[in-house]
C-alpha cells in the first residue's frame, strides 16, 4: 500500500513539475514587441497536415528554415536551447517532417515514403512562406538527414533560397559509414573498451552487403556516442534531448511520446537505409545558386567531415565555405550554442543579406 501511495503521489506531481518547468522556459524565452511572431500551427503541406512553428522578434527579418535530422528527430522541442539569439535576427521556422513529432501525431505512420517526398514537402512549405512573407529572403539550414532533404530542395527550386547552411552534411553514405566504423573501432581498442569492441566485431564488413541493418547501424551509433563522436561533451546525449523536450513549452505529452515511438523510428530508419546510399550519386556536382556554408565537427562520425569535405568540393555555388570545428561532433548547436550564434549571425546572415541584395539589383 505504501508503494502504491508513493506511486500515485509521484504520478500526480510529475505533471505539475513539468508544467512549472515549461512555464519557466516559456518566460525565459518570451518574445515581446508589436512585430514579434510566436505561433505553432498545423499547415496543409504536400496534401497532409504538418506542424510548423514561427518564432522571431520582428516579422520583417529574413526567414531561417531549419530542416531537422533523423529522419524522425524533430528540432522544435529543442529550439529553446540554442536559438534565442537567432530570433533577434531571423524568423525561425521549424517544421516537423512526416513520421515526426506533431506531424506524426496528426497523421500516424505512413508507408512508402522516399527522400523526394520530404523534399517536395519542404519546397511546398517554402512557397507558402513566400506568400505569407513576400520579399523576405529565406535561409535554409539542414542538419544531418536534413542536409539530404535540403540539397534536394535546392536542386528542385534553387530560386527560392538566399543561402544554405549545412550542419553534418550527408555525403557518400557507405564510405562515411566505413570510415566511422574503422575510426570508432580503433578508438575502442585504444581505450580498451571490451564491450564496444565485441559489439562492433559482430559486423566486420560494415556497411557492405547485408551487414548494413538496423542492428549494425545501432551498434555503430551506440559506440560512437559512447566515445564522444556523437556529442563531444555528453555520452548521455539522448537523455539531454529527452530532458529538453520534457521542459519545452512547445512539446505536449503526446508529442513527447513520439520520441519513443519505436514503430515510427523503425520506419524512419528504413527510409534512411534505403535512400542515403544513393544520395551522393544523385547529388555530387550539384549546382546551387546561393551561398553555401558547411559546418563539420572534427569528432563527428555520424556524418564524418572528411567525407563531407569531398562532397563539398563537388558543389558549384557563387560562394562557398567549409568550417571544421575541432571540439564538435554531430549535434551542432545543441553542443555549442555560442559558437553557432557566431556562425549563424556573424557569417551566415551577411551571406543571405548580400545574396538577396545582389539578386534584387539584378532585377533592376
Buried (B, 14 or more C-beta within 10 A) or exposed (E): EEEEEEEEEEEEEEEEEBEEBBEEBBEEBEBEEEEBBBEBEBBEBBEBBBBBBBBBBBBEBBBBBBBBBBBBBBBBBBBBBBBBBBBBBBBBBBBBBBBBBBBBBEEEBBEEBEBEBBBBBBBBBBEBBBEEBEEBBBBBBBBBBBBBBBBBBBBEBBEBBBBBBBBBBBBBBBBBBBBBBEBBBEBBEEEEBEEBBEBBEEBEEBBEEEBBBEEBBEBBBBBBBBBBBBBBBBEEBEEBBBBBBBBBBBBBEEBBEBBEBEEBBEBBBBBBBEBBBBBBEBBBEBEBBBBBBBBBBBBBBBBBBBBBBBBBEEBEBEEBBBBBBEEBBBBBBBBBBEBBBEBBBEBBBEBBBBBBEEBEEEEE
